Amino acid sequence: MVVSIKASYTIKPSEATWEGVLHLAEWDQTGVITHVPTITFYKKASSEEWAANSDSIVDTLKGSLSRALVHFYPLAGRVRWVGQGRLELVCNAKGAQLFEAESSTQLSDFDDFGSHINEFRDLVPLVDYEKPIYELPLMLAQLTVFRCGGISLGITMSHAVADGQSAFHFMNEWARLARGGPIQAAPYIDYSLLAAGQSHKFKTTPCDQHAELVQPPLLIGEQSSLKERKKPTTISILSLTKEQVESLKMVADAGGDHAYEKRRPYSRYEVVTAHMWRTACKARKHLPAQPTGLGFSVDVRNRLNPPLPPNYFGNAILDMVAYATAGEVMTKPLSHTCGKIRETIERVNDEYVWANIECLKNLPNLTPLQDLHSRKGDDSPFHGNPNLGVISWLNLPIYGLDFGWGKEVYMGPGIHNSDGDCLMLPGPVNDGSVKIALCLQVAHTDDFKKYFYEDIQI
């Protein structure tokens, strides 16, 4: 696909905003500090509508983004290093970046958008990480107009200042402003709410008791992940109908030998993730004794006492890891693996969160943890084979992003190429179905798809 950039605009807040330095919370600095991309496609509107909007579509985006940045002013700032692997956010209104592009491709060429996800690279702004971090915009967007009149909007946002909940909060408010409406829910911006030292009622536990801070397992017999990380990967979109999800839930809720089996029914996320973990172990042909880790994120907004304020803007997710052997995952009942996932999730309470934060605060240098999540470089920990990471967007407002030209025809993640990365999204009609963006080594992908569907009995 050939995409030509026509213009680039630096969009600054339309009004004066607070300027100064915000000290980021520990999680803002130790999780993923790169940008997270999304892509949304829209069909050509009716000829009368399009004639009225085509000339002003870029101006509409520019104006509404400028107004949105007044409320979400951290996204118009920059982050900078302050030593010991720590970052701070400089609110200086330098602005976000908006690109205007065009392509000779037609939306009809993406008959099944999910099967073309590997081609979306040029539809999302490229962030040049070779530049100093303080030169990089924290939010970038690209409007691409296709030959048929359809459009795409690729947005990428720094995870150092916003998690998924905050990112989609911003995008939905930006869209509302673009449609001519007022902002509906202003963000609550106070990064200090998750800063270390806010709670002293709990004792700090040693960092080695937090599995999320430990390097993930390697393949048996390997001293490093060098060979695995060099293997080619591909991205697939897998779909599960409501009936297939319900079938997995019935199997899991039928019971097994885990302590959690007698409690409330397992969730859609728990059963699908357990099924994916089992499928990955089978597709990779793991030995029964192979250690494997399952990584995921837990939103702590309502797990703290007291909960965070509504519309808290920042990073309020804690990365967790469940561990097992491949043999355990492949041979035990599905309820057993679901129980392991739930047990790890329910460990995240007020005490655990603050113990994690205090532990991070006491580390002299956060660089090793940033390497743990960056997945870059031959010496950094590897989250692919034999491990898996399944991030959930099931409860995020990802659909209905209308900037004035109607509802989207497709919304999904941008390109990602790390082995073992999975993103779970709700079906577009919110009927209980699930879509999964899966990145896996090419050698394992066909077997994964085969077992993934074969092992679901309707």
Buried (B, 14 or more C-beta within 10 A) or exposed (E): BEBEBEEEBEBBBBEEBEEEEBBBBBBBBBBBBBBBBBBBBBBBBEEEEBEEBBEEBBEBBBBBBBBBBBBBBBBBBBBBBEEEBBBBBBBBBBBBBBBBBBBEBEBEBBEEBBEBBEBBBBBBBBBEEEEEBBEBBBBBBBBBBBEEBBBBBBBBBBBBBBBBBBBBBBBBBBBBBBEEEEBEEEBBBBBEBBBBEEBEEBEBBEBEEBBBBBBBBBBEEBEEBEEBBEEEBBBBBBEBBBEBBBBBBEBBBEEBEBEBBEEEEBBBBBBBBBBBBBBBBBBBEBEEEBBBBBBBBBBBBEBBEEEBEEBBBBBBBBBBBBBBBBBBBBEBBBBBBBBBBBEBBEBBEBBBBBBBBBBBBEBEEBBBBBBBBBBEEEEBBBBBBBBBBBBBBBEBEBBEBBBBBEEBBBBBBBBBEBBBBBBBBBBBEEEBBBBBBBBBBEBBBEBBBEBBEEBBEE
